[in-house]
Amino acid sequence: MSVIIILLAASILVASLFLIAFLWSVKSGQFEDDFSPSSRILFEDKPVTTTKKV
């Protein structure tokens, strides 16, 4: 029975750590750019031009 209490406490601790990390990432602006990821795939990359020095 004591193992269940230990596992319950550990799971609550891990869940709270994930919640704190999520709230920190929202507050620091990690999810602000919601336009460019969806449209970035539509544009081709610029071709790389290489020049050989002779």
mmCIF entry with sequence, helices, sheets and N, C-alpha, C, O atoms, coordinates in Angstrom:
data_MODEL
# 
_entry.id   MODEL 
# 
_entity.id                         1 
_entity.type                       polymer 
_entity.pdbx_number_of_molecules   1 
# 
_entity_poly.entity_id                      1 
_entity_poly.type                           'polypeptide(L)' 
_entity_poly.nstd_linkage                   no 
_entity_poly.nstd_monomer                   no 
_entity_poly.pdbx_seq_one_letter_code       MSVIIILLAASILVASLFLIAFLWSVKSGQFEDDFSPSSRILFEDKPVTTTKKV 
_entity_poly.pdbx_seq_one_letter_code_can   MSVIIILLAASILVASLFLIAFLWSVKSGQFEDDFSPSSRILFEDKPVTTTKKV 
_entity_poly.pdbx_strand_id                 A 
# 
loop_
_entity_poly_seq.entity_id 
_entity_poly_seq.num 
_entity_poly_seq.mon_id 
_entity_poly_seq.hetero 
1 1  MET n 
1 2  SER n 
1 3  VAL n 
1 4  ILE n 
1 5  ILE n 
1 6  ILE n 
1 7  LEU n 
1 8  LEU n 
1 9  ALA n 
1 10 ALA n 
1 11 SER n 
1 12 ILE n 
1 13 LEU n 
1 14 VAL n 
1 15 ALA n 
1 16 SER n 
1 17 LEU n 
1 18 PHE n 
1 19 LEU n 
1 20 ILE n 
1 21 ALA n 
1 22 PHE n 
1 23 LEU n 
1 24 TRP n 
1 25 SER n 
1 26 VAL n 
1 27 LYS n 
1 28 SER n 
1 29 GLY n 
1 30 GLN n 
1 31 PHE n 
1 32 GLU n 
1 33 ASP n 
1 34 ASP n 
1 35 PHE n 
1 36 SER n 
1 37 PRO n 
1 38 SER n 
1 39 SER n 
1 40 ARG n 
1 41 ILE n 
1 42 LEU n 
1 43 PHE n 
1 44 GLU n 
1 45 ASP n 
1 46 LYS n 
1 47 PRO n 
1 48 VAL n 
1 49 THR n 
1 50 THR n 
1 51 THR n 
1 52 LYS n 
1 53 LYS n 
1 54 VAL n 
# 
_struct_asym.id          A 
_struct_asym.entity_id   1 
# 
loop_
_struct_conf.conf_type_id 
_struct_conf.id 
_struct_conf.pdbx_PDB_helix_id 
_struct_conf.beg_label_comp_id 
_struct_conf.beg_label_asym_id 
_struct_conf.beg_label_seq_id 
_struct_conf.pdbx_beg_PDB_ins_code 
_struct_conf.end_label_comp_id 
_struct_conf.end_label_asym_id 
_struct_conf.end_label_seq_id 
_struct_conf.pdbx_end_PDB_ins_code 
_struct_conf.beg_auth_comp_id 
_struct_conf.beg_auth_asym_id 
_struct_conf.beg_auth_seq_id 
_struct_conf.end_auth_comp_id 
_struct_conf.end_auth_asym_id 
_struct_conf.end_auth_seq_id 
_struct_conf.pdbx_PDB_helix_class 
_struct_conf.details 
_struct_conf.pdbx_PDB_helix_length 
HELX_P HELX_P1 AA1 SER A 2  ? LYS A 27 ? SER A 2  LYS A 27 1 ? 26 
HELX_P HELX_P2 AA2 SER A 36 ? ARG A 40 ? SER A 36 ARG A 40 1 ? 5  
# 
_struct_conf_type.id          HELX_P 
_struct_conf_type.criteria    ? 
_struct_conf_type.reference   ? 
# 
loop_
_atom_site.group_PDB 
_atom_site.id 
_atom_site.type_symbol 
_atom_site.label_atom_id 
_atom_site.label_alt_id 
_atom_site.label_comp_id 
_atom_site.label_asym_id 
_atom_site.label_entity_id 
_atom_site.label_seq_id 
_atom_site.pdbx_PDB_ins_code 
_atom_site.Cartn_x 
_atom_site.Cartn_y 
_atom_site.Cartn_z 
_atom_site.occupancy 
_atom_site.B_iso_or_equiv 
_atom_site.pdbx_formal_charge 
_atom_site.auth_seq_id 
_atom_site.auth_comp_id 
_atom_site.auth_asym_id 
_atom_site.auth_atom_id 
_atom_site.pdbx_PDB_model_num 
ATOM 1   N N  . MET A 1 1  ? 0.814  -1.199 0.000   1.00 0.00 ? 1  MET A N  1 
ATOM 2   C CA . MET A 1 1  ? 0.000  0.000  0.000   1.00 0.00 ? 1  MET A CA 1 
ATOM 3   C C  . MET A 1 1  ? 0.855  1.259  0.000   1.00 0.00 ? 1  MET A C  1 
ATOM 4   O O  . MET A 1 1  ? 0.471  2.278  -0.574  1.00 0.00 ? 1  MET A O  1 
ATOM 5   N N  . SER A 1 2  ? 2.015  1.185  0.646   1.00 0.00 ? 2  SER A N  1 
ATOM 6   C CA . SER A 1 2  ? 2.882  2.356  0.698   1.00 0.00 ? 2  SER A CA 1 
ATOM 7   C C  . SER A 1 2  ? 3.506  2.647  -0.663  1.00 0.00 ? 2  SER A C  1 
ATOM 8   O O  . SER A 1 2  ? 3.867  3.790  -0.945  1.00 0.00 ? 2  SER A O  1 
ATOM 9   N N  . VAL A 1 3  ? 3.637  1.628  -1.508  1.00 0.00 ? 3  VAL A N  1 
ATOM 10  C CA . VAL A 1 3  ? 4.182  1.836  -2.851  1.00 0.00 ? 3  VAL A CA 1 
ATOM 11  C C  . VAL A 1 3  ? 3.237  2.694  -3.679  1.00 0.00 ? 3  VAL A C  1 
ATOM 12  O O  . VAL A 1 3  ? 3.690  3.528  -4.462  1.00 0.00 ? 3  VAL A O  1 
ATOM 13  N N  . ILE A 1 4  ? 1.959  2.507  -3.521  1.00 0.00 ? 4  ILE A N  1 
ATOM 14  C CA . ILE A 1 4  ? 0.970  3.307  -4.249  1.00 0.00 ? 4  ILE A CA 1 
ATOM 15  C C  . ILE A 1 4  ? 1.072  4.773  -3.848  1.00 0.00 ? 4  ILE A C  1 
ATOM 16  O O  . ILE A 1 4  ? 0.963  5.655  -4.699  1.00 0.00 ? 4  ILE A O  1 
ATOM 17  N N  . ILE A 1 5  ? 1.276  5.039  -2.580  1.00 0.00 ? 5  ILE A N  1 
ATOM 18  C CA . ILE A 1 5  ? 1.412  6.420  -2.114  1.00 0.00 ? 5  ILE A CA 1 
ATOM 19  C C  . ILE A 1 5  ? 2.674  7.045  -2.676  1.00 0.00 ? 5  ILE A C  1 
ATOM 20  O O  . ILE A 1 5  ? 2.657  8.208  -3.080  1.00 0.00 ? 5  ILE A O  1 
ATOM 21  N N  . ILE A 1 6  ? 3.759  6.303  -2.711  1.00 0.00 ? 6  ILE A N  1 
ATOM 22  C CA . ILE A 1 6  ? 5.015  6.813  -3.275  1.00 0.00 ? 6  ILE A CA 1 
ATOM 23  C C  . ILE A 1 6  ? 4.857  7.088  -4.768  1.00 0.00 ? 6  ILE A C  1 
ATOM 24  O O  . ILE A 1 6  ? 5.302  8.129  -5.251  1.00 0.00 ? 6  ILE A O  1 
ATOM 25  N N  . LEU A 1 7  ? 4.234  6.176  -5.502  1.00 0.00 ? 7  LEU A N  1 
ATOM 26  C CA . LEU A 1 7  ? 4.026  6.377  -6.932  1.00 0.00 ? 7  LEU A CA 1 
ATOM 27  C C  . LEU A 1 7  ? 3.073  7.532  -7.205  1.00 0.00 ? 7  LEU A C  1 
ATOM 28  O O  . LEU A 1 7  ? 3.261  8.269  -8.173  1.00 0.00 ? 7  LEU A O  1 
ATOM 29  N N  . LEU A 1 8  ? 2.071  7.700  -6.385  1.00 0.00 ? 8  LEU A N  1 
ATOM 30  C CA . LEU A 1 8  ? 1.145  8.812  -6.532  1.00 0.00 ? 8  LEU A CA 1 
ATOM 31  C C  . LEU A 1 8  ? 1.857  10.145 -6.302  1.00 0.00 ? 8  LEU A C  1 
ATOM 32  O O  . LEU A 1 8  ? 1.646  11.097 -7.054  1.00 0.00 ? 8  LEU A O  1 
ATOM 33  N N  . ALA A 1 9  ? 2.686  10.217 -5.283  1.00 0.00 ? 9  ALA A N  1 
ATOM 34  C CA . ALA A 1 9  ? 3.443  11.437 -5.007  1.00 0.00 ? 9  ALA A CA 1 
ATOM 35  C C  . ALA A 1 9  ? 4.434  11.728 -6.136  1.00 0.00 ? 9  ALA A C  1 
ATOM 36  O O  . ALA A 1 9  ? 4.606  12.883 -6.528  1.00 0.00 ? 9  ALA A O  1 
ATOM 37  N N  . ALA A 1 10 ? 5.077  10.698 -6.653  1.00 0.00 ? 10 ALA A N  1 
ATOM 38  C CA . ALA A 1 10 ? 6.027  10.890 -7.745  1.00 0.00 ? 10 ALA A CA 1 
ATOM 39  C C  . ALA A 1 10 ? 5.325  11.346 -9.022  1.00 0.00 ? 10 ALA A C  1 
ATOM 40  O O  . ALA A 1 10 ? 5.846  12.193 -9.747  1.00 0.00 ? 10 ALA A O  1 
ATOM 41  N N  . SER A 1 11 ? 4.159  10.797 -9.297  1.00 0.00 ? 11 SER A N  1 
ATOM 42  C CA . SER A 1 11 ? 3.435  11.196 -10.508 1.00 0.00 ? 11 SER A CA 1 
ATOM 43  C C  . SER A 1 11 ? 2.914  12.627 -10.389 1.00 0.00 ? 11 SER A C  1 
ATOM 44  O O  . SER A 1 11 ? 2.906  13.360 -11.378 1.00 0.00 ? 11 SER A O  1 
ATOM 45  N N  . ILE A 1 12 ? 2.487  13.031 -9.215  1.00 0.00 ? 12 ILE A N  1 
ATOM 46  C CA . ILE A 1 12 ? 2.049  14.416 -9.018  1.00 0.00 ? 12 ILE A CA 1 
ATOM 47  C C  . ILE A 1 12 ? 3.239  15.365 -9.168  1.00 0.00 ? 12 ILE A C  1 
ATOM 48  O O  . ILE A 1 12 ? 3.090  16.451 -9.729  1.00 0.00 ? 12 ILE A O  1 
ATOM 49  N N  . LEU A 1 13 ? 4.398  14.979 -8.682  1.00 0.00 ? 13 LEU A N  1 
ATOM 50  C CA . LEU A 1 13 ? 5.598  15.796 -8.815  1.00 0.00 ? 13 LEU A CA 1 
ATOM 51  C C  . LEU A 1 13 ? 6.004  15.959 -10.281 1.00 0.00 ? 13 LEU A C  1 
ATOM 52  O O  . LEU A 1 13 ? 6.332  17.063 -10.716 1.00 0.00 ? 13 LEU A O  1 
ATOM 53  N N  . VAL A 1 14 ? 5.984  14.874 -11.032 1.00 0.00 ? 14 VAL A N  1 
ATOM 54  C CA . VAL A 1 14 ? 6.346  14.932 -12.450 1.00 0.00 ? 14 VAL A CA 1 
ATOM 55  C C  . VAL A 1 14 ? 5.324  15.761 -13.228 1.00 0.00 ? 14 VAL A C  1 
ATOM 56  O O  . VAL A 1 14 ? 5.701  16.558 -14.087 1.00 0.00 ? 14 VAL A O  1 
ATOM 57  N N  . ALA A 1 15 ? 4.061  15.584 -12.940 1.00 0.00 ? 15 ALA A N  1 
ATOM 58  C CA . ALA A 1 15 ? 3.015  16.350 -13.624 1.00 0.00 ? 15 ALA A CA 1 
ATOM 59  C C  . ALA A 1 15 ? 3.143  17.835 -13.321 1.00 0.00 ? 15 ALA A C  1 
ATOM 60  O O  . ALA A 1 15 ? 2.951  18.664 -14.211 1.00 0.00 ? 15 ALA A O  1 
ATOM 61  N N  . SER A 1 16 ? 3.460  18.179 -12.100 1.00 0.00 ? 16 SER A N  1 
ATOM 62  C CA . SER A 1 16 ? 3.622  19.590 -11.758 1.00 0.00 ? 16 SER A CA 1 
ATOM 63  C C  . SER A 1 16 ? 4.851  20.179 -12.430 1.00 0.00 ? 16 SER A C  1 
ATOM 64  O O  . SER A 1 16 ? 4.836  21.349 -12.814 1.00 0.00 ? 16 SER A O  1 
ATOM 65  N N  . LEU A 1 17 ? 5.914  19.400 -12.581 1.00 0.00 ? 17 LEU A N  1 
ATOM 66  C CA . LEU A 1 17 ? 7.101  19.887 -13.295 1.00 0.00 ? 17 LEU A CA 1 
ATOM 67  C C  . LEU A 1 17 ? 6.780  20.159 -14.764 1.00 0.00 ? 17 LEU A C  1 
ATOM 68  O O  . LEU A 1 17 ? 7.220  21.166 -15.318 1.00 0.00 ? 17 LEU A O  1 
ATOM 69  N N  . PHE A 1 18 ? 6.022  19.276 -15.391 1.00 0.00 ? 18 PHE A N  1 
ATOM 70  C CA . PHE A 1 18 ? 5.616  19.501 -16.777 1.00 0.00 ? 18 PHE A CA 1 
ATOM 71  C C  . PHE A 1 18 ? 4.699  20.721 -16.907 1.00 0.00 ? 18 PHE A C  1 
ATOM 72  O O  . PHE A 1 18 ? 4.794  21.468 -17.881 1.00 0.00 ? 18 PHE A O  1 
ATOM 73  N N  . LEU A 1 19 ? 3.831  20.918 -15.945 1.00 0.00 ? 19 LEU A N  1 
ATOM 74  C CA . LEU A 1 19 ? 2.953  22.084 -15.968 1.00 0.00 ? 19 LEU A CA 1 
ATOM 75  C C  . LEU A 1 19 ? 3.757  23.375 -15.815 1.00 0.00 ? 19 LEU A C  1 
ATOM 76  O O  . LEU A 1 19 ? 3.492  24.356 -16.510 1.00 0.00 ? 19 LEU A O  1 
ATOM 77  N N  . ILE A 1 20 ? 4.725  23.377 -14.920 1.00 0.00 ? 20 ILE A N  1 
ATOM 78  C CA . ILE A 1 20 ? 5.578  24.557 -14.743 1.00 0.00 ? 20 ILE A CA 1 
ATOM 79  C C  . ILE A 1 20 ? 6.383  24.831 -16.003 1.00 0.00 ? 20 ILE A C  1 
ATOM 80  O O  . ILE A 1 20 ? 6.523  25.987 -16.402 1.00 0.00 ? 20 ILE A O  1 
ATOM 81  N N  . ALA A 1 21 ? 6.916  23.790 -16.639 1.00 0.00 ? 21 ALA A N  1 
ATOM 82  C CA . ALA A 1 21 ? 7.683  23.976 -17.875 1.00 0.00 ? 21 ALA A CA 1 
ATOM 83  C C  . ALA A 1 21 ? 6.796  24.510 -18.994 1.00 0.00 ? 21 ALA A C  1 
ATOM 84  O O  . ALA A 1 21 ? 7.228  25.362 -19.771 1.00 0.00 ? 21 ALA A O  1 
ATOM 85  N N  . PHE A 1 22 ? 5.571  24.024 -19.083 1.00 0.00 ? 22 PHE A N  1 
ATOM 86  C CA . PHE A 1 22 ? 4.649  24.511 -20.101 1.00 0.00 ? 22 PHE A CA 1 
ATOM 87  C C  . PHE A 1 22 ? 4.286  25.971 -19.873 1.00 0.00 ? 22 PHE A C  1 
ATOM 88  O O  . PHE A 1 22 ? 4.301  26.770 -20.809 1.00 0.00 ? 22 PHE A O  1 
ATOM 89  N N  . LEU A 1 23 ? 3.963  26.321 -18.637 1.00 0.00 ? 23 LEU A N  1 
ATOM 90  C CA . LEU A 1 23 ? 3.613  27.709 -18.338 1.00 0.00 ? 23 LEU A CA 1 
ATOM 91  C C  . LEU A 1 23 ? 4.792  28.638 -18.572 1.00 0.00 ? 23 LEU A C  1 
ATOM 92  O O  . LEU A 1 23 ? 4.608  29.765 -19.033 1.00 0.00 ? 23 LEU A O  1 
ATOM 93  N N  . TRP A 1 24 ? 6.001  28.183 -18.261 1.00 0.00 ? 24 TRP A N  1 
ATOM 94  C CA . TRP A 1 24 ? 7.188  28.992 -18.512 1.00 0.00 ? 24 TRP A CA 1 
ATOM 95  C C  . TRP A 1 24 ? 7.393  29.210 -20.011 1.00 0.00 ? 24 TRP A C  1 
ATOM 96  O O  . TRP A 1 24 ? 7.743  30.313 -20.429 1.00 0.00 ? 24 TRP A O  1 
ATOM 97  N N  . SER A 1 25 ? 7.181  28.187 -20.814 1.00 0.00 ? 25 SER A N  1 
ATOM 98  C CA . SER A 1 25 ? 7.375  28.339 -22.255 1.00 0.00 ? 25 SER A CA 1 
ATOM 99  C C  . SER A 1 25 ? 6.319  29.246 -22.869 1.00 0.00 ? 25 SER A C  1 
ATOM 100 O O  . SER A 1 25 ? 6.620  29.985 -23.806 1.00 0.00 ? 25 SER A O  1 
ATOM 101 N N  . VAL A 1 26 ? 5.096  29.210 -22.369 1.00 0.00 ? 26 VAL A N  1 
ATOM 102 C CA . VAL A 1 26 ? 4.065  30.120 -22.864 1.00 0.00 ? 26 VAL A CA 1 
ATOM 103 C C  . VAL A 1 26 ? 4.391  31.552 -22.467 1.00 0.00 ? 26 VAL A C  1 
ATOM 104 O O  . VAL A 1 26 ? 4.224  32.476 -23.264 1.00 0.00 ? 26 VAL A O  1 
ATOM 105 N N  . LYS A 1 27 ? 4.850  31.732 -21.251 1.00 0.00 ? 27 LYS A N  1 
ATOM 106 C CA . LYS A 1 27 ? 5.161  33.076 -20.766 1.00 0.00 ? 27 LYS A CA 1 
ATOM 107 C C  . LYS A 1 27 ? 6.365  33.675 -21.485 1.00 0.00 ? 27 LYS A C  1 
ATOM 108 O O  . LYS A 1 27 ? 6.415  34.887 -21.697 1.00 0.00 ? 27 LYS A O  1 
ATOM 109 N N  . SER A 1 28 ? 7.331  32.846 -21.862 1.00 0.00 ? 28 SER A N  1 
ATOM 110 C CA . SER A 1 28 ? 8.531  33.362 -22.522 1.00 0.00 ? 28 SER A CA 1 
ATOM 111 C C  . SER A 1 28 ? 8.346  33.539 -24.022 1.00 0.00 ? 28 SER A C  1 
ATOM 112 O O  . SER A 1 28 ? 9.267  34.000 -24.696 1.00 0.00 ? 28 SER A O  1 
ATOM 113 N N  . GLY A 1 29 ? 7.180  33.186 -24.568 1.00 0.00 ? 29 GLY A N  1 
ATOM 114 C CA . GLY A 1 29 ? 6.885  33.464 -25.967 1.00 0.00 ? 29 GLY A CA 1 
ATOM 115 C C  . GLY A 1 29 ? 7.282  32.377 -26.938 1.00 0.00 ? 29 GLY A C  1 
ATOM 116 O O  . GLY A 1 29 ? 7.535  32.671 -28.106 1.00 0.00 ? 29 GLY A O  1 
ATOM 117 N N  . GLN A 1 30 ? 7.345  31.145 -26.507 1.00 0.00 ? 30 GLN A N  1 
ATOM 118 C CA . GLN A 1 30 ? 7.726  30.053 -27.394 1.00 0.00 ? 30 GLN A CA 1 
ATOM 119 C C  . GLN A 1 30 ? 6.658  29.762 -28.440 1.00 0.00 ? 30 GLN A C  1 
ATOM 120 O O  . GLN A 1 30 ? 6.974  29.216 -29.497 1.00 0.00 ? 30 GLN A O  1 
ATOM 121 N N  . PHE A 1 31 ? 5.414  30.108 -28.177 1.00 0.00 ? 31 PHE A N  1 
ATOM 122 C CA . PHE A 1 31 ? 4.317  29.779 -29.072 1.00 0.00 ? 31 PHE A CA 1 
ATOM 123 C C  . PHE A 1 31 ? 3.740  31.003 -29.760 1.00 0.00 ? 31 PHE A C  1 
ATOM 124 O O  . PHE A 1 31 ? 2.589  30.974 -30.197 1.00 0.00 ? 31 PHE A O  1 
ATOM 125 N N  . GLU A 1 32 ? 4.508  32.076 -29.868 1.00 0.00 ? 32 GLU A N  1 
ATOM 126 C CA . GLU A 1 32 ? 4.010  33.320 -30.448 1.00 0.00 ? 32 GLU A CA 1 
ATOM 127 C C  . GLU A 1 32 ? 3.922  33.266 -31.971 1.00 0.00 ? 32 GLU A C  1 
ATOM 128 O O  . GLU A 1 32 ? 2.992  33.835 -32.543 1.00 0.00 ? 32 GLU A O  1 
ATOM 129 N N  . ASP A 1 33 ? 4.848  32.609 -32.636 1.00 0.00 ? 33 ASP A N  1 
ATOM 130 C CA . ASP A 1 33 ? 4.896  32.602 -34.091 1.00 0.00 ? 33 ASP A CA 1 
ATOM 131 C C  . ASP A 1 33 ? 4.025  31.474 -34.626 1.00 0.00 ? 33 ASP A C  1 
ATOM 132 O O  . ASP A 1 33 ? 4.487  30.343 -34.774 1.00 0.00 ? 33 ASP A O  1 
ATOM 133 N N  . ASP A 1 34 ? 2.774  31.780 -34.913 1.00 0.00 ? 34 ASP A N  1 
ATOM 134 C CA . ASP A 1 34 ? 1.869  30.742 -35.387 1.00 0.00 ? 34 ASP A CA 1 
ATOM 135 C C  . ASP A 1 34 ? 1.609  30.828 -36.893 1.00 0.00 ? 34 ASP A C  1 
ATOM 136 O O  . ASP A 1 34 ? 0.847  30.022 -37.427 1.00 0.00 ? 34 ASP A O  1 
ATOM 137 N N  . PHE A 1 35 ? 2.223  31.784 -37.584 1.00 0.00 ? 35 PHE A N  1 
ATOM 138 C CA . PHE A 1 35 ? 2.003  31.903 -39.026 1.00 0.00 ? 35 PHE A CA 1 
ATOM 139 C C  . PHE A 1 35 ? 3.105  31.226 -39.825 1.00 0.00 ? 35 PHE A C  1 
ATOM 140 O O  . PHE A 1 35 ? 2.814  30.460 -40.744 1.00 0.00 ? 35 PHE A O  1 
ATOM 141 N N  . SER A 1 36 ? 4.344  31.487 -39.501 1.00 0.00 ? 36 SER A N  1 
ATOM 142 C CA . SER A 1 36 ? 5.420  31.029 -40.374 1.00 0.00 ? 36 SER A CA 1 
ATOM 143 C C  . SER A 1 36 ? 5.616  29.512 -40.419 1.00 0.00 ? 36 SER A C  1 
ATOM 144 O O  . SER A 1 36 ? 5.966  29.011 -41.487 1.00 0.00 ? 36 SER A O  1 
ATOM 145 N N  . PRO A 1 37 ? 5.419  28.748 -39.352 1.00 0.00 ? 37 PRO A N  1 
ATOM 146 C CA . PRO A 1 37 ? 5.607  27.305 -39.510 1.00 0.00 ? 37 PRO A CA 1 
ATOM 147 C C  . PRO A 1 37 ? 4.655  26.672 -40.516 1.00 0.00 ? 37 PRO A C  1 
ATOM 148 O O  . PRO A 1 37 ? 5.030  25.736 -41.222 1.00 0.00 ? 37 PRO A O  1 
ATOM 149 N N  . SER A 1 38 ? 3.438  27.172 -40.584 1.00 0.00 ? 38 SER A N  1 
ATOM 150 C CA . SER A 1 38 ? 2.492  26.568 -41.517 1.00 0.00 ? 38 SER A CA 1 
ATOM 151 C C  . SER A 1 38 ? 2.742  27.006 -42.951 1.00 0.00 ? 38 SER A C  1 
ATOM 152 O O  . SER A 1 38 ? 2.416  26.265 -43.878 1.00 0.00 ? 38 SER A O  1 
ATOM 153 N N  . SER A 1 39 ? 3.309  28.186 -43.162 1.00 0.00 ? 39 SER A N  1 
ATOM 154 C CA . SER A 1 39 ? 3.540  28.648 -44.529 1.00 0.00 ? 39 SER A CA 1 
ATOM 155 C C  . SER A 1 39 ? 4.975  28.416 -44.987 1.00 0.00 ? 39 SER A C  1 
ATOM 156 O O  . SER A 1 39 ? 5.267  28.547 -46.175 1.00 0.00 ? 39 SER A O  1 
ATOM 157 N N  . ARG A 1 40 ? 5.857  28.081 -44.087 1.00 0.00 ? 40 ARG A N  1 
ATOM 158 C CA . ARG A 1 40 ? 7.255  27.870 -44.450 1.00 0.00 ? 40 ARG A CA 1 
ATOM 159 C C  . ARG A 1 40 ? 7.423  26.707 -45.419 1.00 0.00 ? 40 ARG A C  1 
ATOM 160 O O  . ARG A 1 40 ? 8.317  26.734 -46.265 1.00 0.00 ? 40 ARG A O  1 
ATOM 161 N N  . ILE A 1 41 ? 6.590  25.702 -45.310 1.00 0.00 ? 41 ILE A N  1 
ATOM 162 C CA . ILE A 1 41 ? 6.717  24.531 -46.167 1.00 0.00 ? 41 ILE A CA 1 
ATOM 163 C C  . ILE A 1 41 ? 6.296  24.834 -47.601 1.00 0.00 ? 41 ILE A C  1 
ATOM 164 O O  . ILE A 1 41 ? 6.657  24.095 -48.517 1.00 0.00 ? 41 ILE A O  1 
ATOM 165 N N  . LEU A 1 42 ? 5.544  25.905 -47.808 1.00 0.00 ? 42 LEU A N  1 
ATOM 166 C CA . LEU A 1 42 ? 5.063  26.228 -49.144 1.00 0.00 ? 42 LEU A CA 1 
ATOM 167 C C  . LEU A 1 42 ? 6.119  26.907 -50.012 1.00 0.00 ? 42 LEU A C  1 
ATOM 168 O O  . LEU A 1 42 ? 6.011  26.904 -51.238 1.00 0.00 ? 42 LEU A O  1 
ATOM 169 N N  . PHE A 1 43 ? 7.124  27.480 -49.391 1.00 0.00 ? 43 PHE A N  1 
ATOM 170 C CA . PHE A 1 43 ? 8.136  28.213 -50.137 1.00 0.00 ? 43 PHE A CA 1 
ATOM 171 C C  . PHE A 1 43 ? 9.387  27.361 -50.288 1.00 0.00 ? 43 PHE A C  1 
ATOM 172 O O  . PHE A 1 43 ? 9.800  26.658 -49.365 1.00 0.00 ? 43 PHE A O  1 
ATOM 173 N N  . GLU A 1 44 ? 9.980  27.444 -51.477 1.00 0.00 ? 44 GLU A N  1 
ATOM 174 C CA . GLU A 1 44 ? 11.203 26.692 -51.712 1.00 0.00 ? 44 GLU A CA 1 
ATOM 175 C C  . GLU A 1 44 ? 12.384 27.454 -51.143 1.00 0.00 ? 44 GLU A C  1 
ATOM 176 O O  . GLU A 1 44 ? 12.360 28.679 -51.026 1.00 0.00 ? 44 GLU A O  1 
ATOM 177 N N  . ASP A 1 45 ? 13.403 26.715 -50.796 1.00 0.00 ? 45 ASP A N  1 
ATOM 178 C CA . ASP A 1 45 ? 14.617 27.353 -50.335 1.00 0.00 ? 45 ASP A CA 1 
ATOM 179 C C  . ASP A 1 45 ? 15.314 28.029 -51.503 1.00 0.00 ? 45 ASP A C  1 
ATOM 180 O O  . ASP A 1 45 ? 15.150 27.628 -52.655 1.00 0.00 ? 45 ASP A O  1 
ATOM 181 N N  . LYS A 1 46 ? 16.081 29.043 -51.199 1.00 0.00 ? 46 LYS A N  1 
ATOM 182 C CA . LYS A 1 46 ? 16.828 29.719 -52.242 1.00 0.00 ? 46 LYS A CA 1 
ATOM 183 C C  . LYS A 1 46 ? 17.923 28.787 -52.739 1.00 0.00 ? 46 LYS A C  1 
ATOM 184 O O  . LYS A 1 46 ? 18.595 28.134 -51.940 1.00 0.00 ? 46 LYS A O  1 
ATOM 185 N N  . PRO A 1 47 ? 18.105 28.723 -54.053 1.00 0.00 ? 47 PRO A N  1 
ATOM 186 C CA . PRO A 1 47 ? 19.149 27.824 -54.573 1.00 0.00 ? 47 PRO A CA 1 
ATOM 187 C C  . PRO A 1 47 ? 20.530 28.337 -54.169 1.00 0.00 ? 47 PRO A C  1 
ATOM 188 O O  . PRO A 1 47 ? 20.797 29.538 -54.157 1.00 0.00 ? 47 PRO A O  1 
ATOM 189 N N  . VAL A 1 48 ? 21.365 27.412 -53.849 1.00 0.00 ? 48 VAL A N  1 
ATOM 190 C CA . VAL A 1 48 ? 22.729 27.742 -53.456 1.00 0.00 ? 48 VAL A CA 1 
ATOM 191 C C  . VAL A 1 48 ? 23.586 27.872 -54.713 1.00 0.00 ? 48 VAL A C  1 
ATOM 192 O O  . VAL A 1 48 ? 23.659 26.945 -55.520 1.00 0.00 ? 48 VAL A O  1 
ATOM 193 N N  . THR A 1 49 ? 24.216 28.995 -54.867 1.00 0.00 ? 49 THR A N  1 
ATOM 194 C CA . THR A 1 49 ? 25.103 29.187 -56.023 1.00 0.00 ? 49 THR A CA 1 
ATOM 195 C C  . THR A 1 49 ? 26.533 29.088 -55.542 1.00 0.00 ? 49 THR A C  1 
ATOM 196 O O  . THR A 1 49 ? 26.956 29.767 -54.607 1.00 0.00 ? 49 THR A O  1 
ATOM 197 N N  . THR A 1 50 ? 27.241 28.240 -56.199 1.00 0.00 ? 50 THR A N  1 
ATOM 198 C CA . THR A 1 50 ? 28.648 28.083 -55.848 1.00 0.00 ? 50 THR A CA 1 
ATOM 199 C C  . THR A 1 50 ? 29.496 28.567 -57.020 1.00 0.00 ? 50 THR A C  1 
ATOM 200 O O  . THR A 1 50 ? 29.216 28.263 -58.179 1.00 0.00 ? 50 THR A O  1 
ATOM 201 N N  . THR A 1 51 ? 30.497 29.298 -56.705 1.00 0.00 ? 51 THR A N  1 
ATOM 202 C CA . THR A 1 51 ? 31.417 29.758 -57.734 1.00 0.00 ? 51 THR A CA 1 
ATOM 203 C C  . THR A 1 51 ? 32.775 29.138 -57.474 1.00 0.00 ? 51 THR A C  1 
ATOM 204 O O  . THR A 1 51 ? 33.258 29.089 -56.343 1.00 0.00 ? 51 THR A O  1 
ATOM 205 N N  . LYS A 1 52 ? 33.369 28.672 -58.546 1.00 0.00 ? 52 LYS A N  1 
ATOM 206 C CA . LYS A 1 52 ? 34.687 28.049 -58.422 1.00 0.00 ? 52 LYS A CA 1 
ATOM 207 C C  . LYS A 1 52 ? 35.753 29.080 -58.720 1.00 0.00 ? 52 LYS A C  1 
ATOM 208 O O  . LYS A 1 52 ? 35.698 29.782 -59.730 1.00 0.00 ? 52 LYS A O  1 
ATOM 209 N N  . LYS A 1 53 ? 36.712 29.159 -57.839 1.00 0.00 ? 53 LYS A N  1 
ATOM 210 C CA . LYS A 1 53 ? 37.825 30.040 -58.080 1.00 0.00 ? 53 LYS A CA 1 
ATOM 211 C C  . LYS A 1 53 ? 38.891 29.277 -58.855 1.00 0.00 ? 53 LYS A C  1 
ATOM 212 O O  . LYS A 1 53 ? 39.322 28.197 -58.452 1.00 0.00 ? 53 LYS A O  1 
ATOM 213 N N  . VAL A 1 54 ? 39.309 29.864 -59.979 1.00 0.00 ? 54 VAL A N  1 
ATOM 214 C CA . VAL A 1 54 ? 40.286 29.189 -60.822 1.00 0.00 ? 54 VAL A CA 1 
ATOM 215 C C  . VAL A 1 54 ? 41.638 29.812 -60.660 1.00 0.00 ? 54 VAL A C  1 
ATOM 216 O O  . VAL A 1 54 ? 42.599 29.377 -61.294 1.00 0.00 ? 54 VAL A O  1 
# 
